[in-house]
Amino acid sequence: MAKVFIEENGLYCIDCSQAKWATDQVHHEYHSAGVHLSDVDFLIEDLDSLLMVEYKNANIKGAAKPDAYDPNQEKNYTKLVKKFYDSLHYLNLLHKVRPVQYICVIEYPTSDLVTRRRLRNRLKKDLPFQLQENIGKGRKLIEAVDVVSIEEWNRNQIYGKYPISLVKNESKY
């Protein structure tokens, strides 16, 4: 099984060769089954946790209306939340029960540290942190949420084990 996954635009890849298990096939599996669920782009299992990774990059060459993408717009934000909840089904069906971290790797023209932190804090309110406190009895659906740039991802002690980089042989760009 390949452990280097190329994102949908074909410009960047994530190297999951250090992972215990990883996939970029959630969308394919949902589509093949005929279910209308949303999905994260990558799932990565390491020794301590499961990383749900949603990747959005409006800073790429040739992006359609890059200035139009803002993850805080209600439509885009709702999709980010839905992708987390819907991807839990995939993990559950595979009996993956490690602590889950949801990480959004987001690049867009007006993104900066402050806007990413604001988005992270907003996501904390809509993901099941309080729900699992109220009724979880110790069982957790999510351990952490983070919103980072590619650079922040690569510098992170945990995420950086799975570096995101430009796809090699980029001669056409």
DRENVEX-333694 format. One record per residue (C-alpha): x, y, z; residue number from 1; residue in one letter. Coordinates in steps of 0.25 Angstrom, whole numbers, plus 5000, padded with zeros to 4 digits. Layout:
BEGIN
@X->X&Y->Y&Z->Z&pos->NUM&code->A
...
//
This chain:
BEGIN
@X->5000&Y->5000&Z->5000&pos->1&code->M
@X->5005&Y->5014&Z->4996&pos->2&code->A
@X->5008&Y->5023&Z->5008&pos->3&code->K
@X->5011&Y->5035&Z->5001&pos->4&code->V
@X->4998&Y->5042&Z->4997&pos->5&code->F
@X->4996&Y->5053&Z->4987&pos->6&code->I
@X->4985&Y->5063&Z->4990&pos->7&code->E
@X->4974&Y->5066&Z->4980&pos->8&code->E
@X->4981&Y->5077&Z->4972&pos->9&code->N
@X->4993&Y->5068&Z->4970&pos->10&code->G
@X->5003&Y->5079&Z->4975&pos->11&code->L
@X->5006&Y->5074&Z->4989&pos->12&code->Y
@X->5007&Y->5061&Z->4996&pos->13&code->C
@X->5008&Y->5056&Z->5010&pos->14&code->I
@X->5018&Y->5045&Z->5014&pos->15&code->D
@X->5012&Y->5035&Z->5023&pos->16&code->C
@X->5023&Y->5025&Z->5022&pos->17&code->S
@X->5025&Y->5026&Z->5037&pos->18&code->Q
@X->5011&Y->5023&Z->5040&pos->19&code->A
@X->5006&Y->5010&Z->5046&pos->20&code->K
@X->4994&Y->5011&Z->5037&pos->21&code->W
@X->4989&Y->5022&Z->5027&pos->22&code->A
@X->4979&Y->5024&Z->5016&pos->23&code->T
@X->4974&Y->5034&Z->5006&pos->24&code->D
@X->4962&Y->5025&Z->5002&pos->25&code->Q
@X->4951&Y->5030&Z->5011&pos->26&code->V
@X->4944&Y->5038&Z->5000&pos->27&code->H
@X->4946&Y->5026&Z->4990&pos->28&code->H
@X->4940&Y->5016&Z->5000&pos->29&code->E
@X->4928&Y->5025&Z->5003&pos->30&code->Y
@X->4925&Y->5028&Z->4989&pos->31&code->H
@X->4926&Y->5013&Z->4985&pos->32&code->S
@X->4916&Y->5009&Z->4996&pos->33&code->A
@X->4907&Y->5020&Z->4991&pos->34&code->G
@X->4906&Y->5027&Z->5004&pos->35&code->V
@X->4905&Y->5042&Z->5004&pos->36&code->H
@X->4915&Y->5045&Z->5015&pos->37&code->L
@X->4926&Y->5055&Z->5016&pos->38&code->S
@X->4941&Y->5051&Z->5018&pos->39&code->D
@X->4954&Y->5056&Z->5023&pos->40&code->V
@X->4965&Y->5055&Z->5013&pos->41&code->D
@X->4975&Y->5047&Z->5021&pos->42&code->F
@X->4974&Y->5037&Z->5033&pos->43&code->L
@X->4988&Y->5034&Z->5039&pos->44&code->I
@X->4990&Y->5025&Z->5051&pos->45&code->E
@X->5002&Y->5025&Z->5059&pos->46&code->D
@X->5006&Y->5019&Z->5072&pos->47&code->L
@X->4998&Y->5028&Z->5081&pos->48&code->D
@X->4987&Y->5034&Z->5073&pos->49&code->S
@X->4979&Y->5035&Z->5060&pos->50&code->L
@X->4980&Y->5048&Z->5052&pos->51&code->L
@X->4968&Y->5052&Z->5044&pos->52&code->M
@X->4974&Y->5062&Z->5034&pos->53&code->V
@X->4966&Y->5072&Z->5025&pos->54&code->E
@X->4975&Y->5079&Z->5015&pos->55&code->Y
@X->4970&Y->5092&Z->5008&pos->56&code->K
@X->4980&Y->5100&Z->4999&pos->57&code->N
@X->4975&Y->5112&Z->4992&pos->58&code->A
@X->4989&Y->5118&Z->4990&pos->59&code->N
@X->4993&Y->5108&Z->4979&pos->60&code->I
@X->4996&Y->5113&Z->4965&pos->61&code->K
@X->4983&Y->5112&Z->4957&pos->62&code->G
@X->4974&Y->5112&Z->4968&pos->63&code->A
@X->4960&Y->5116&Z->4964&pos->64&code->A
@X->4956&Y->5128&Z->4971&pos->65&code->K
@X->4966&Y->5127&Z->4983&pos->66&code->P
@X->4962&Y->5140&Z->4989&pos->67&code->D
@X->4948&Y->5134&Z->4990&pos->68&code->A
@X->4952&Y->5123&Z->5000&pos->69&code->Y
@X->4950&Y->5126&Z->5014&pos->70&code->D
@X->4948&Y->5115&Z->5024&pos->71&code->P
@X->4940&Y->5124&Z->5034&pos->72&code->N
@X->4929&Y->5126&Z->5023&pos->73&code->Q
@X->4917&Y->5118&Z->5029&pos->74&code->E
@X->4917&Y->5108&Z->5017&pos->75&code->K
@X->4931&Y->5105&Z->5018&pos->76&code->N
@X->4932&Y->5104&Z->5033&pos->77&code->Y
@X->4920&Y->5095&Z->5033&pos->78&code->T
@X->4927&Y->5086&Z->5023&pos->79&code->K
@X->4939&Y->5085&Z->5033&pos->80&code->L
@X->4930&Y->5081&Z->5044&pos->81&code->V
@X->4923&Y->5071&Z->5036&pos->82&code->K
@X->4935&Y->5064&Z->5031&pos->83&code->K
@X->4940&Y->5061&Z->5045&pos->84&code->F
@X->4926&Y->5055&Z->5049&pos->85&code->Y
@X->4924&Y->5047&Z->5036&pos->86&code->D
@X->4939&Y->5042&Z->5037&pos->87&code->S
@X->4937&Y->5036&Z->5050&pos->88&code->L
@X->4928&Y->5025&Z->5044&pos->89&code->H
@X->4940&Y->5020&Z->5035&pos->90&code->Y
@X->4949&Y->5019&Z->5048&pos->91&code->L
@X->4938&Y->5012&Z->5055&pos->92&code->N
@X->4936&Y->5002&Z->5044&pos->93&code->L
@X->4951&Y->4998&Z->5044&pos->94&code->L
@X->4951&Y->4997&Z->5060&pos->95&code->H
@X->4961&Y->5009&Z->5061&pos->96&code->K
@X->4960&Y->5013&Z->5075&pos->97&code->V
@X->4972&Y->5021&Z->5078&pos->98&code->R
@X->4970&Y->5036&Z->5082&pos->99&code->P
@X->4966&Y->5045&Z->5071&pos->100&code->V
@X->4972&Y->5058&Z->5067&pos->101&code->Q
@X->4965&Y->5066&Z->5056&pos->102&code->Y
@X->4975&Y->5075&Z->5049&pos->103&code->I
@X->4971&Y->5085&Z->5038&pos->104&code->C
@X->4983&Y->5089&Z->5029&pos->105&code->V
@X->4979&Y->5101&Z->5023&pos->106&code->I
@X->4985&Y->5111&Z->5013&pos->107&code->E
@X->4978&Y->5123&Z->5007&pos->108&code->Y
@X->4982&Y->5137&Z->5003&pos->109&code->P
@X->4977&Y->5144&Z->5016&pos->110&code->T
@X->4981&Y->5133&Z->5026&pos->111&code->S
@X->4990&Y->5136&Z->5037&pos->112&code->D
@X->4993&Y->5131&Z->5051&pos->113&code->L
@X->4981&Y->5139&Z->5057&pos->114&code->V
@X->4971&Y->5134&Z->5047&pos->115&code->T
@X->4975&Y->5120&Z->5049&pos->116&code->R
@X->4974&Y->5121&Z->5064&pos->117&code->R
@X->4960&Y->5127&Z->5063&pos->118&code->R
@X->4956&Y->5116&Z->5054&pos->119&code->L
@X->4962&Y->5105&Z->5064&pos->120&code->R
@X->4954&Y->5112&Z->5075&pos->121&code->N
@X->4941&Y->5112&Z->5067&pos->122&code->R
@X->4943&Y->5097&Z->5064&pos->123&code->L
@X->4945&Y->5094&Z->5078&pos->124&code->K
@X->4931&Y->5099&Z->5081&pos->125&code->K
@X->4924&Y->5090&Z->5070&pos->126&code->D
@X->4932&Y->5077&Z->5072&pos->127&code->L
@X->4928&Y->5068&Z->5083&pos->128&code->P
@X->4937&Y->5072&Z->5094&pos->129&code->F
@X->4926&Y->5076&Z->5103&pos->130&code->Q
@X->4917&Y->5065&Z->5099&pos->131&code->L
@X->4928&Y->5055&Z->5103&pos->132&code->Q
@X->4930&Y->5062&Z->5116&pos->133&code->E
@X->4915&Y->5061&Z->5119&pos->134&code->N
@X->4912&Y->5047&Z->5115&pos->135&code->I
@X->4925&Y->5040&Z->5111&pos->136&code->G
@X->4928&Y->5033&Z->5124&pos->137&code->K
@X->4943&Y->5034&Z->5120&pos->138&code->G
@X->4941&Y->5030&Z->5105&pos->139&code->R
@X->4945&Y->5041&Z->5096&pos->140&code->K
@X->4942&Y->5043&Z->5081&pos->141&code->L
@X->4952&Y->5054&Z->5080&pos->142&code->I
@X->4965&Y->5058&Z->5088&pos->143&code->E
@X->4969&Y->5071&Z->5081&pos->144&code->A
@X->4966&Y->5080&Z->5069&pos->145&code->V
@X->4976&Y->5089&Z->5062&pos->146&code->D
@X->4977&Y->5098&Z->5050&pos->147&code->V
@X->4991&Y->5100&Z->5044&pos->148&code->V
@X->4998&Y->5104&Z->5031&pos->149&code->S
@X->5007&Y->5095&Z->5024&pos->150&code->I
@X->5019&Y->5101&Z->5030&pos->151&code->E
@X->5013&Y->5099&Z->5044&pos->152&code->E
@X->5009&Y->5085&Z->5041&pos->153&code->W
@X->5023&Y->5081&Z->5037&pos->154&code->N
@X->5030&Y->5088&Z->5049&pos->155&code->R
@X->5020&Y->5081&Z->5059&pos->156&code->N
@X->5027&Y->5070&Z->5067&pos->157&code->Q
@X->5015&Y->5060&Z->5064&pos->158&code->I
@X->5010&Y->5064&Z->5050&pos->159&code->Y
@X->5024&Y->5067&Z->5045&pos->160&code->G
@X->5026&Y->5052&Z->5045&pos->161&code->K
@X->5017&Y->5052&Z->5032&pos->162&code->Y
@X->5023&Y->5064&Z->5024&pos->163&code->P
@X->5015&Y->5071&Z->5014&pos->164&code->I
@X->5023&Y->5076&Z->5002&pos->165&code->S
@X->5022&Y->5079&Z->4988&pos->166&code->L
@X->5021&Y->5067&Z->4979&pos->167&code->V
@X->5034&Y->5064&Z->4972&pos->168&code->K
@X->5036&Y->5067&Z->4957&pos->169&code->N
@X->5028&Y->5079&Z->4957&pos->170&code->E
@X->5034&Y->5084&Z->4943&pos->171&code->S
@X->5020&Y->5088&Z->4938&pos->172&code->K
@X->5018&Y->5098&Z->4949&pos->173&code->Y
//
